[in-house]
């Protein structure tokens, strides 16, 4: 059973009320005027396919809680930093990973990069209430959809610790110069 903290419940409701519109743009990378579409890939899975168990939490059979390897291209020249967010869209945008201030010269993150640390970047607290990556852990018998979006931003962010998803979205909204996503599924 997925753990939902009281903080998560409050911010989920708040996000639905005040930030629902901001959340929908993640699946439409170039929908906003003036933004570029990034191409986001993973060596672990292809878009709209199953994510391997090693990226799930250690509470799941085969889970190693290894962050997903990612690569991206197509960022405009105005990019100063990147932000990466992995969200379970089947569970009210449950945060599995948000990384901010990834240097503009970084165009990929290796498998397990969360554990190794990402030079120059800040990993925020996920909805498991730990810093960094928290792997998939849907309830038994459920298939969930996970969207990882890479945002090209025109400035760095002053975010750290626990940041609700709606706050993250509103903070980056005016700074996005490009974005792209990869979607995967996981069930147990």
DOLUM-913583 format. One record per residue: x, y, z of N, C-alpha, C in turn. Coordinates in steps of 0.2 Angstrom, whole numbers, plus 5000, padded with zeros to 4 digits. Each point is the difference from the previous one (the first is absolute). Layout:
N
PT    n_x    n_y    n_z   ca_x   ca_y   ca_z    c_x    c_y    c_z
PT      X      Y      Z      X      Y      Z      X      Y      Z
...
This chain:
188
PT    n_x    n_y    n_z   ca_x   ca_y   ca_z    c_x    c_y    c_z
PT   5004   4994   5000   4996   5006   5000   5004   5006   5000
PT   4999   5005   4996   5004   5006   4999   4999   5004   5006
PT   5005   5003   5003   5000   5004   5006   4998   5007   4998
PT   4995   5004   5002   4999   5007   4999   5000   5003   5006
PT   5005   5005   5001   5001   5004   5006   4994   5005   5001
PT   4999   5003   5006   4995   5005   5000   5002   5006   4996
PT   5007   5002   5000   5002   5005   4996   4998   4999   4993
PT   5001   4994   4997   4999   4998   4993   4992   5001   4999
PT   4996   4998   5005   4993   5000   4999   4998   5008   4999
PT   5002   5004   5005   4999   5007   4999   5002   5003   4994
PT   5006   4999   4998   5003   5003   4994   4997   4997   4994
PT   4998   4994   5000   4996   4997   4994   4994   5004   4999
PT   4996   5001   5005   4994   5004   5000   5001   5007   4997
PT   5005   5003   5004   5001   5007   4998   5003   5000   4992
PT   5004   4995   4998   5002   5000   4993   4994   4999   4995
PT   4995   4996   5002   4994   4999   4996   4997   5007   4999
PT   4999   5003   5006   4996   5006   5000   5003   5006   4996
PT   5007   5001   5002   5003   5006   4997   5005   4999   4995
PT   5002   4994   4999   5005   4998   4995   4999   4995   4995
PT   4993   4998   4999   4999   4995   4995   5002   5002   4993
PT   4999   5006   4998   5002   5001   4993   5007   5000   4999
PT   5004   5002   5005   5007   4999   4999   5003   4993   4999
PT   4996   4995   5003   5003   4993   5000   4999   4997   4993
PT   4995   5003   4996   4998   4997   4994   5005   5001   4994
PT   5004   5005   5001   5005   5002   4995   5006   4995   4999
PT   5001   4996   5005   5006   4996   5000   5000   4995   4994
PT   4994   4998   4998   4999   4995   4994   5000   5004   4993
PT   5000   5006   5000   5000   5004   4994   5006   5005   5000
PT   5006   4997   4999   5006   5003   5000   5001   5007   4997
PT   4997   5001   4994   5001   5006   4996   4993   5004   4999
PT   4996   4999   5005   4993   5003   5000   5000   5007   5001
PT   5005   5002   5004   5001   5007   5002   5004   5004   4995
PT   4998   5006   4998   5003   5004   4995   5007   5002   5003
PT   5005   4999   4996   5007   5002   5002   5004   4994   5003
PT   4997   4994   5000   5004   4995   5003   5002   4995   4995
PT   5005   4996   5001   5003   4995   4996   4998   4993   5002
PT   4999   4996   4996   4998   4993   5002   5007   4996   5000
PT   5001   4997   5006   5006   4996   5002   4999   4993   4998
PT   5005   4996   4998   4999   4993   4999   5003   4997   5006
PT   4996   4996   5003   5002   4996   5007   5000   4993   4998
PT   5005   4996   5002   5000   4993   4999   5003   4997   5007
PT   4999   4993   5000   5003   4997   5005   5003   4993   4997
PT   5006   4998   5003   5003   4994   4997   4996   4994   5004
PT   4996   5001   5005   4997   4995   5003   4993   4998   4997
PT   4997   5004   4997   4993   4999   4997   4999   5005   4994
PT   4995   4998   4996   4998   5005   4995   4994   5003   5002
PT   4998   5006   4997   4994   5004   5001   4994   4995   5000
PT   4996   5001   5005   4993   4996   5001   5001   4993   5001
PT   5006   4998   5003   5001   4993   5001   5001   4999   5007
PT   5001   4993   5002   5001   4999   5007   5007   5002   5003
PT   5000   5002   5006   5006   5002   5003   5003   4994   5004
PT   5006   4998   4999   5003   4994   5004   4999   5001   5007
PT   4999   4994   5003   4999   5000   5008   5006   5003   5004
PT   5006   5000   4997   5006   5002   5004   4999   5008   5001
PT   4996   5003   4997   4998   5007   5001   4995   5001   5006
PT   4997   4994   5002   4995   5001   5005   5003   5000   5007
PT   4996   5001   5005   5003   5000   5007   5002   4993   5002
PT   5004   5000   5005   5002   4993   5003   4995   4996   5003
PT   4994   5003   5001   4994   4997   5003   4996   4996   4994
PT   5003   5000   4994   4997   4997   4994   5005   4995   4998
PT   4997   4994   4998   5004   4994   4998   5005   5003   4994
PT   5006   4999   5001   5005   5002   4995   5002   5007   5000
PT   4997   5004   5005   5001   5007   5000   5007   5002   5003
PT   5003   5004   4997   5007   5002   5003   5000   5008   5001
PT   4994   5003   4999   5000   5008   5001   5005   5004   4996
PT   5002   4997   4994   5005   5004   4996   4996   5005   4995
PT   5002   5006   5001   4997   5005   4996   5001   4998   4992
PT   4995   5003   4996   5000   4998   4993   5005   5004   4996
PT   5004   4996   4996   5005   5004   4996   4996   5004   4994
PT   5002   5006   4999   4997   5005   4996   5005   5003   4995
PT   4998   5002   4994   5004   5004   4996   4995   5005   4996
PT   5002   5006   4999   4996   5004   4996   5004   5005   4996
PT   4996   5002   4995   5003   5004   4995   4995   5006   4997
PT   5002   5005   4997   4996   5005   4997   4999   5006   5004
PT   5004   5001   5005   4999   5006   5005   5002   5006   4996
PT   4997   5005   5001   5002   5006   4996   5006   5004   5004
PT   5003   5004   4996   5006   5003   5003   4999   5005   5006
PT   4994   5001   5001   4998   5004   5006   5000   4996   5007
PT   5001   4994   4999   4999   4995   5006   5006   5002   5005
PT   4998   5001   5006   5005   5001   5005   5001   4994   5005
PT   4994   4997   5001   5000   4994   5004   4994   4995   4998
PT   5000   4994   5002   4995   4995   4999   4997   4999   5007
PT   4994   4998   4999   4996   4996   5006   4997   4994   4997
PT   5000   4995   5005   4997   4993   4998   4995   4998   5005
PT   4995   4998   4998   4994   4998   5004   4997   4993   4998
PT   5000   4995   5005   4997   4994   4998   4994   5000   5005
PT   4994   4999   4996   4993   5001   5004   4996   4994   4998
PT   4997   4997   5005   4995   4995   4999   4993   5003   4999
PT   4998   5000   4993   4994   5004   4999   4994   4996   5001
PT   5001   4993   5002   4994   4996   5002   4999   5001   5008
PT   5004   5003   5003   4999   5001   5007   5000   5008   5002
PT   4996   5004   4997   5000   5007   5001   5006   5003   5000
PT   5004   4999   4995   5007   5003   4999   5005   4999   5006
PT   5000   4994   5002   5004   4998   5006   5008   5001   4997
PT   5004   5004   5004   5006   5002   4998   5005   4994   5002
PT   5003   4997   4995   5006   4995   5001   5007   5003   4999
PT   5000   5006   4997   5007   5003   4999   4999   5007   4997
PT   5003   5005   5003   5001   5006   4997   5007   5003   5002
PT   5003   5001   4994   5007   5003   5000   5000   5007   4997
PT   5003   5005   5003   5001   5006   4998   5007   5003   4999
PT   5001   5005   4996   5006   5003   4999   5006   4995   4997
PT   4997   4995   4996   5005   4996   4996   5003   5005   4995
PT   5007   5000   5000   5004   5004   4995   4998   4999   4993
PT   5000   5006   4996   4998   5000   4993   5004   4996   4996
PT   5006   4998   5003   5005   4996   4996   4998   4992   5001
PT   4996   4999   5005   4998   4993   5001   4994   4998   4996
PT   5001   4995   4995   4995   4998   4996   4998   4992   5001
PT   5002   4998   5006   4998   4993   5002   5001   4999   5007
PT   4996   4995   5003   5001   4998   5007   5001   4992   4999
PT   5005   4997   5003   5001   4993   5000   4995   4997   5005
PT   5000   4993   4998   4996   4996   5005   5003   5001   5007
PT   4995   5001   5005   5003   5000   5007   5003   5007   5001
PT   4999   5005   4996   5003   5007   5001   4998   5003   5006
PT   4994   4998   5002   4997   5003   5007   5005   4998   5006
PT   5001   4994   5000   5005   4998   5005   5007   5002   5000
PT   5002   5001   4994   5007   5003   4999   5001   5007   5001
PT   4994   5004   5000   5000   5007   5000   5001   5003   4993
PT   4997   5006   4999   5000   5003   4993   5004   5006   5001
PT   5006   5001   4998   5004   5006   5001   4996   5006   4998
PT   5000   5005   5005   4997   5006   4999   4992   5001   5001
PT   4997   4994   5000   4993   4999   5001   4997   4999   5007
PT   4994   5002   5001   4997   4998   5006   4994   4996   4999
PT   5000   4994   5004   4995   4995   5000   4995   5002   5006
PT   4993   5001   4998   4995   5002   5005   4998   4994   5003
PT   4996   5001   5005   4997   4994   5004   4994   4998   4996
PT   5000   4993   4999   4994   4997   4996   4994   4999   5005
PT   4995   4997   4998   4994   4998   5004   5001   4994   5004
PT   5005   4997   5000   5002   4995   5005   5003   5003   5006
PT   5001   5007   5000   5003   5004   5005   5008   4999   5000
PT   5003   4998   4995   5007   4999   5000   5003   5005   4994
PT   5006   5001   5001   5003   5005   4995   5003   4995   4994
PT   4999   5003   4994   5002   4996   4994   4994   4996   4997
PT   5003   4994   4997   4995   4996   4996   4997   4995   5004
PT   4993   4999   4999   4996   4995   5004   4997   4996   4994
PT   5002   4994   5000   4997   4995   4994   4993   4999   5001
PT   4997   4997   4994   4993   4998   5000   4998   4995   5005
PT   4994   5001   5002   4997   4995   5005   4993   5001   5000
PT   4997   4998   4994   4992   5000   5000   4997   4995   5004
PT   4994   5001   5002   4997   4994   5004   4999   4994   4996
PT   5001   4994   5003   4999   4994   4997   4994   4999   4995
PT   5002   4998   4994   4994   4999   4995   4999   5006   4996
PT   5003   5006   5002   4999   5006   4996   5006   5001   4995
PT   4998   5003   4994   5005   5003   4995   5000   5007   5000
PT   5005   5003   5002   5001   5007   5000   5004   5003   4995
PT   4999   5007   4998   5003   5003   4995   5005   5005   5003
PT   5006   5000   4998   5005   5005   5002   5003   5004   4995
PT   5000   5007   5001   5002   5004   4995   5006   5004   5003
PT   5006   4999   4996   5006   5004   5002   5001   5006   4994
PT   5000   5006   5003   5000   5006   4996   5007   5003   5001
PT   5003   5002   4995   5006   5004   5001   4998   5007   4997
PT   5002   5005   5004   4998   5007   4999   5007   5004   4999
PT   5000   5003   4994   5006   5005   4999   4997   5007   5003
PT   5004   5003   5004   4998   5006   5003   5005   5005   4999
PT   4998   5007   5000   5004   5005   4998   5004   5003   5007
PT   4999   4997   5005   5003   5002   5006   5000   4994   5005
PT   5004   5001   5006   5001   4995   5005   4994   5001   5005
PT   4998   4995   5004   4995   5001   5005   5002   5000   5007
PT   4996   5003   5004   5002   5001   5007   4995   4995   5004
PT   5001   4994   4998   4995   4995   5003   5005   4994   5004
PT   4997   4998   5006   5004   4994   5003   4994   4997   5005
PT   5002   4994   5002   4996   4997   5005   4993   4998   4997
PT   4995   5001   5004   4993   4997   4998   4997   5006   4996
PT   4998   4998   4994   4997   5005   4996   4994   4997   4996
PT   4993   5002   5002   4995   4997   4997   5000   5000   4992
PT   4997   4996   4996   5001   4999   4993   4997   5007   4997
PT   4994   5002   5003   4997   5006   4997   5005   5006   5001
PT   5003   5001   5005   5005   5005   5002   5006   4999   4995
PT   5003   4994   4999   5005   4999   4995   4998   5003   4993
PT   4994   4998   4998   4997   5002   4993   4999   5007   5000
PT   4998   5004   5005   4999   5007   4999   5006   5003   5001
PT   5005   4998   5003   5007   5003   5001   5004   5000   4993
PT   4999   4994   4996   5003   5000   4994   4997   5002   4994
PT   4993   5002   5001   4996   5001   4994   5003   5006   4995
PT   5002   5005   5003   5002   5006   4996   5008   4999   4998
PT   5003   4995   5002   5007   4999   4999   5001   4994   4995
PT   4995   4997   4997   5000   4994   4996   5002   5003   4993
PT   5005   4997   4997   5002   5002   4993   5000   4994   4995
PT   4999   4994   5004   4999   4994   4996   4998   4994   5005
PT   4997   4995   4997   4998   4994   5004   4998   4994   4996
PT   5001   4994   5003   4999   4994   4997   4999   4995   5005
PT   4996   4995   4998   4999   4994   5005   5001   4993   4997
PT   5000   4996   5005   5000   4993   4998   4995   4996   5005
PT   4996   4996   4998   4995   4997   5004   5001   4993   5000
PT   4999   4997   5006   5001   4993   5001   4995   4997   5005
PT   4999   4994   5000   4995   4997   5005   5003   4995   5004
PT   4997   4998   5006   5002   4995   5004   4994   4997   5004
PT   5000   4994   5001   4995   4996   5003   5003   4995   5004
PT   4997   4997   5005   5002   4995   5004   4994   4995   5002
